[in-house]
């Protein structure tokens, strides 16, 4: 395997959450450009079988020593165990995670945050977990800066996510951070999942089921995506949806977890990133096409989202085809 392939080690513990364990292997495996960009390995303490509540066990190929070879370590959620019960962790697992901290990137999915928190590695840092476990988490780990409302939190070398599907969002975010939006979007298409959900989006959306035709904001969201460069206001969006401003705002938040303005800003940033990566358009032109109006506005929004200017972002992620 080429030396540039990034090794992801998944730490499986007893009573693991079944989807959480499978997400990293599926999503990172699907990331290609054109060859594989990640290698995923799975380990457990002693390489022993670990059980799930779904009526089966898995036998990982590796013990904890493989963590020392990983560039990224993923901790899936668990349904029981001492991290959830009293905030403690088996010493062998704790020591192995401490050994890789600061060298490898650490990621948790769902209640995997309890495992990271039990090591002390989350003390003083922002983190999230499944909203149903937030109260217990805060009681066990008061030093962690818990935000129970978001899909995921990227704190540089430590990233945490909410439950189930939020783990997919976080893996795609990591791929986008590592290789740009084009690779992340292709990976999402291969996994048949939405390519972009903002980390700050609310975990709990009050209207998870589709509304009857004519009572959803989906057509207006589609129109917004097709007209990102057009200036719009809340009244115009509500009129397009044939709703009052109050009803439109409420339903939009219920369906997306975000206000219309925040959702639109996220989509504009995603489009600007795509244009920076895949075209040689001047920054001013990209700002207009993405709906920011000026390079100054784009620079401010992009820096707030990813911490760099448009020129630095382009230098980092511009595709070889465009460079050539």
C-alpha positions as CSV (number, residue, x, y, z in Angstrom):
1,X,0.0,0.0,0.0
2,X,1.5,3.5,-0.9
3,X,3.1,5.2,2.0
4,X,0.8,8.3,1.5
5,X,-2.2,6.3,2.6
6,X,-3.5,7.5,6.0
7,X,-4.0,4.7,8.5
8,X,-7.2,4.9,10.6
9,X,-7.4,2.6,13.6
10,X,-10.9,1.8,15.0
11,X,-11.0,0.9,18.7
12,X,-13.7,-1.7,19.4
13,X,-14.9,-2.2,23.0
14,X,-17.5,-4.5,24.5
15,X,-21.1,-3.6,23.8
16,X,-20.1,-1.4,20.9
17,X,-22.7,0.5,18.8
18,X,-23.0,-1.5,15.6
19,X,-23.4,1.3,13.1
20,X,-20.7,3.4,14.8
21,X,-18.2,0.5,14.4
22,X,-18.9,0.1,10.7
23,X,-19.0,3.8,9.7
24,X,-15.3,4.5,9.6
25,X,-14.5,1.4,7.6
26,X,-17.2,2.2,5.0
27,X,-16.7,6.0,4.6
28,X,-12.9,6.1,4.7
29,X,-12.7,3.1,2.5
30,X,-14.9,4.9,-0.1
31,X,-12.5,7.9,-0.3
32,X,-10.4,7.5,-3.4
33,X,-8.4,9.9,-5.6
34,X,-8.3,7.7,-7.7
35,X,-6.7,5.1,-5.5
36,X,-7.4,4.5,-1.7
37,X,-6.6,7.4,0.6
38,X,-7.1,5.7,3.8
39,X,-6.4,2.2,5.3
40,X,-8.8,1.2,8.1
41,X,-7.8,-1.4,10.7
42,X,-9.8,-2.5,13.8
43,X,-8.4,-3.5,17.2
44,X,-9.6,-4.4,20.7
45,X,-7.9,-5.0,24.0
46,X,-5.8,-8.2,23.5
47,X,-7.3,-8.6,20.0
48,X,-10.2,-10.4,21.8
49,X,-13.7,-10.7,20.5
50,X,-16.1,-7.8,21.4
51,X,-19.8,-8.2,21.6
52,X,-22.7,-6.1,20.5
53,X,-26.3,-5.8,21.6
54,X,-27.4,-6.9,18.1
55,X,-26.7,-10.6,18.8
56,X,-23.2,-11.0,17.4
57,X,-19.6,-10.5,18.3
58,X,-16.7,-9.4,16.1
59,X,-13.1,-10.5,16.2
60,X,-10.7,-7.6,15.3
61,X,-7.5,-8.4,13.4
62,X,-5.4,-6.4,15.9
63,X,-4.7,-5.7,19.5
64,X,-4.0,-2.2,21.0
65,X,-0.5,-2.1,19.7
66,X,-1.8,-1.1,16.3
67,X,-2.9,2.2,17.7
68,X,0.8,3.3,17.7
69,X,0.9,3.0,13.9
70,X,-2.3,5.0,13.3
71,X,-2.6,8.5,12.0
72,X,-6.2,8.7,13.2
73,X,-7.8,6.7,16.0
74,X,-11.6,6.4,16.0
75,X,-13.6,5.4,19.1
76,X,-17.1,4.2,18.3
77,X,-20.0,4.5,20.7
78,X,-20.7,1.9,23.5
79,X,-24.0,1.0,25.2
80,X,-22.5,0.0,28.5
81,X,-19.3,-0.2,30.5
82,X,-17.4,1.8,33.1
83,X,-16.9,5.0,31.0
84,X,-20.7,5.3,31.0
85,X,-21.3,4.1,34.6
86,X,-18.6,5.8,36.7
87,X,-16.4,7.7,34.2
88,X,-13.4,5.3,34.5
89,X,-11.6,3.3,31.9
90,X,-9.5,0.1,31.7
91,X,-5.9,1.1,32.4
92,X,-4.6,-0.7,29.3
93,X,-7.0,1.2,27.0
94,X,-6.4,4.5,28.8
95,X,-2.6,4.2,28.5
96,X,-2.9,3.2,24.8
97,X,-4.9,6.3,24.0
98,X,-2.6,8.6,26.0
99,X,0.3,7.2,24.1
100,X,-1.1,8.3,20.7
101,X,-2.6,11.6,21.9
102,X,-0.8,14.6,20.4
103,X,0.6,12.5,17.6
104,X,-2.5,10.9,16.0
105,X,-5.9,12.6,15.5
106,X,-8.5,11.3,17.9
107,X,-12.2,10.9,16.9
108,X,-15.2,9.7,18.8
109,X,-18.6,8.8,17.5
110,X,-21.6,9.1,19.8
111,X,-20.9,7.7,23.3
112,X,-17.3,7.1,22.3
113,X,-16.8,10.6,23.8
114,X,-17.3,8.9,27.2
115,X,-14.2,6.8,26.5
116,X,-12.1,9.8,25.5
117,X,-13.3,11.8,28.4
118,X,-12.5,8.9,30.8
119,X,-8.9,9.2,29.8
120,X,-8.8,12.9,30.7
121,X,-7.9,13.9,27.2
122,X,-11.1,16.0,26.8
123,X,-10.6,18.1,29.9
124,X,-10.9,21.8,29.1
125,X,-11.8,21.0,25.5
126,X,-15.1,21.4,23.6
127,X,-16.8,18.1,22.8
128,X,-20.2,16.6,22.0
129,X,-22.0,13.3,22.3
130,X,-25.5,12.0,21.8
131,X,-28.1,14.4,23.2
132,X,-29.7,11.6,25.2
133,X,-26.5,11.0,27.2
134,X,-25.6,14.7,27.7
135,X,-26.7,15.0,31.3
136,X,-24.8,11.9,32.4
137,X,-21.8,13.0,30.5
138,X,-21.7,16.4,32.2
139,X,-22.2,14.9,35.6
140,X,-19.2,12.4,35.1
141,X,-16.9,14.8,33.2
142,X,-17.6,18.4,34.4
143,X,-14.2,19.6,33.1
144,X,-15.2,18.9,29.5
145,X,-16.8,21.8,27.6
146,X,-19.8,19.8,26.4
147,X,-22.1,21.2,23.7
148,X,-25.0,18.7,23.4
149,X,-26.8,20.5,20.6
150,X,-24.4,20.1,17.6
151,X,-23.7,17.3,15.1
152,X,-19.9,17.4,15.6
153,X,-17.1,19.5,17.0
154,X,-13.7,19.8,15.3
155,X,-11.1,20.9,17.9
156,X,-8.1,20.3,15.7
157,X,-6.5,17.0,16.8
158,X,-9.6,15.9,18.7
159,X,-13.0,15.6,17.1
160,X,-16.2,14.4,18.6
161,X,-19.7,13.7,17.1
162,X,-23.2,13.0,18.1
163,X,-25.0,9.7,17.5
164,X,-25.3,7.4,14.6
165,X,-25.5,9.4,11.3
166,X,-23.5,12.2,12.8
167,X,-20.5,9.9,12.7
168,X,-20.9,9.8,8.9
169,X,-21.0,13.6,8.8
170,X,-17.8,13.8,10.9
171,X,-15.9,11.2,8.7
172,X,-16.9,13.2,5.6
173,X,-15.8,16.4,7.3
174,X,-12.4,14.8,8.0
175,X,-12.1,13.7,4.4
176,X,-13.0,17.2,3.3
177,X,-10.4,18.7,5.7
178,X,-7.7,16.2,4.5
179,X,-8.4,16.2,0.7
180,X,-10.9,18.9,-0.2
181,X,-14.6,19.0,-1.0
182,X,-14.4,17.3,-4.4
183,X,-13.0,14.1,-2.8
184,X,-15.5,14.4,0.1
185,X,-18.4,14.9,-2.3
186,X,-17.5,11.8,-4.4
187,X,-17.2,9.8,-1.2
188,X,-20.6,10.9,-0.1
189,X,-22.1,10.0,-3.5
190,X,-20.5,6.6,-3.2
191,X,-22.0,6.1,0.2
192,X,-25.4,7.6,-0.9
193,X,-25.5,10.2,1.8
194,X,-25.7,14.0,1.8
195,X,-22.3,15.5,1.2
196,X,-22.5,18.3,3.7
197,X,-24.2,18.9,7.0
198,X,-22.6,21.7,9.0
199,X,-21.1,20.6,12.4
200,X,-23.1,23.3,14.2
201,X,-26.4,22.0,12.9
202,X,-28.7,20.9,15.7
203,X,-28.7,17.2,16.6
204,X,-32.4,17.0,17.3
205,X,-34.7,18.0,14.5
206,X,-38.3,18.3,15.6
207,X,-39.9,17.3,12.3
208,X,-37.9,14.2,11.2
209,X,-40.7,12.9,8.8
210,X,-41.6,14.6,5.5
211,X,-44.5,17.0,5.6
212,X,-47.4,16.7,3.2
213,X,-46.8,18.3,-0.2
214,X,-47.0,22.1,0.1
215,X,-46.1,22.3,3.8
216,X,-42.3,21.8,3.6
217,X,-39.5,24.2,2.9
218,X,-37.7,21.7,0.6
219,X,-38.7,23.4,-2.7
220,X,-37.4,26.7,-1.4
221,X,-34.2,25.1,-0.2
222,X,-33.7,23.7,-3.7
223,X,-34.4,27.1,-5.2
224,X,-31.9,28.7,-2.8
225,X,-29.2,26.2,-4.0
226,X,-29.9,27.0,-7.6
227,X,-29.7,30.7,-7.0
228,X,-26.8,31.1,-4.5
229,X,-25.5,34.2,-6.2
230,X,-28.8,36.1,-5.8
231,X,-29.3,38.4,-2.8
232,X,-32.3,37.1,-0.9
233,X,-34.1,38.1,2.3
234,X,-36.3,36.2,4.7
235,X,-39.5,37.8,3.4
236,X,-38.7,36.7,-0.2
237,X,-37.9,33.2,0.9
238,X,-41.2,32.9,2.9
239,X,-43.1,34.2,-0.1
240,X,-41.4,31.6,-2.4
241,X,-42.6,28.9,0.1
242,X,-46.0,30.5,0.3
243,X,-45.8,30.8,4.0
244,X,-45.7,33.6,6.5
245,X,-42.2,34.6,7.7
246,X,-42.9,33.2,11.1
247,X,-44.2,29.8,9.8
248,X,-41.4,29.6,7.3
249,X,-38.7,30.3,9.9
250,X,-40.1,27.8,12.3
251,X,-40.5,25.0,9.7
252,X,-37.1,25.7,8.2
253,X,-35.5,25.2,11.6
254,X,-37.5,22.1,12.3
255,X,-36.5,20.5,9.0
256,X,-32.8,21.5,8.9
257,X,-31.8,22.3,12.5
258,X,-30.6,25.7,11.3
259,X,-32.0,29.2,10.7
260,X,-32.5,30.0,7.0
261,X,-29.6,32.5,7.1
262,X,-27.2,30.1,8.7
263,X,-28.2,27.3,6.4
264,X,-27.7,29.5,3.3
265,X,-24.3,30.8,4.6
266,X,-23.1,27.2,5.0
267,X,-24.2,26.3,1.5
268,X,-22.5,29.4,0.1
269,X,-19.3,28.5,1.8
270,X,-19.5,24.9,0.5
271,X,-19.9,26.3,-3.1
272,X,-17.1,28.7,-2.7
273,X,-14.8,26.0,-1.5
274,X,-15.7,23.9,-4.5
275,X,-15.0,26.7,-6.9
276,X,-11.7,27.5,-5.2
277,X,-10.6,23.9,-5.5
278,X,-11.8,23.2,-9.1
279,X,-11.6,26.4,-11.0
280,X,-9.1,29.2,-11.7
281,X,-11.7,31.9,-11.3
282,X,-10.5,35.1,-9.4
283,X,-11.6,35.3,-5.8
284,X,-13.8,38.3,-6.6
285,X,-15.7,36.2,-9.2
286,X,-16.1,33.3,-6.8
287,X,-17.4,35.6,-4.1
288,X,-20.1,36.8,-6.5
289,X,-21.0,33.3,-7.7
290,X,-21.3,32.0,-4.1
291,X,-23.5,35.0,-3.1
292,X,-21.0,36.8,-0.9
293,X,-20.9,39.9,-3.1
294,X,-17.2,40.8,-2.4
295,X,-13.9,39.1,-1.8
296,X,-13.8,40.8,1.6
297,X,-17.1,39.1,2.7
298,X,-16.0,35.7,1.3
299,X,-12.6,36.1,3.2
300,X,-14.4,36.8,6.4
301,X,-16.9,33.9,6.1
302,X,-14.3,31.4,4.9
303,X,-11.9,32.3,7.7
304,X,-14.7,31.9,10.3
305,X,-15.5,28.5,8.8
306,X,-12.1,26.9,8.2
307,X,-9.6,29.3,9.6
308,X,-7.8,30.3,6.4
309,X,-8.1,32.9,3.5
310,X,-9.4,32.0,0.1
311,X,-5.9,32.1,-1.4
312,X,-4.4,29.8,1.3
313,X,-7.4,27.4,0.9
314,X,-6.9,27.3,-2.9
315,X,-3.2,26.6,-2.5
316,X,-3.9,23.8,-0.2
317,X,-6.8,22.0,-2.0
318,X,-6.5,23.1,-5.7
319,X,-6.7,20.0,-7.9
320,X,-3.7,19.0,-10.1
321,X,-5.9,19.3,-13.2
322,X,-6.5,23.0,-12.5
323,X,-2.8,23.6,-11.5
324,X,-1.7,22.0,-14.8
